[in-house]
């Protein structure tokens, strides 16, 4: 049974989410603060976190950012904030998806299933390149034996490029492949994830600028 952590300062919303998800066979853990979520994820390994943004003391953005320091658990931000800047901020802080309240039950369930489907894809591959190891089976990325902490979206983007060296992917193609049907996203979403990925690879000493290249006005490609 997959375990989903629900985080919202409103008990009514927690109960509503559990009402939707429990009949589908998910175990739901309900928490009222970002601090409680961080404590739990440091000690357990849930399959998904659904996180409200507008919470007192520590909001969802900050909670997401702190969790990404030590965990790659998939995170869906669920919030009434709907401006594009808020969406981009959430993704930059490491969220895998962003759903605006009020939300449709079927859409929420579909997005949860999409995250789990991507995570359980049995087309596992291991790609090694100049000390960089991308392992789809274990969902790990390392360089010269040192593991890198990347988000699921960053990992998927890198994998798509590594599997198809030399091929140029437009931002729209990467959105379709990695994010699926999430039509509210735009090219800035891809740019944010690629920028974060480059920075993480650069800090390890990997010559990322020689390989992960921008094709101006189009998108990105990986050069061997």
Secondary structure by P-SEA (a helix, b strand, c coil): cbbbbbbcccaaaaaaaaaaccccbbbbbbbccaaaaaaaaacccccccccccccccccaaaaaaaaacccccbbbbbcccccaaaaaaaaaacccccccccccaaaaaaaaaaaaaaaaccbbbbbbcccbbbbccccccccccbbbbbcaaaaaaaaaaaacccccccaaaaaaacccccccccaaaaaaaaaaaaaaaaaacccccccccccccccccccc
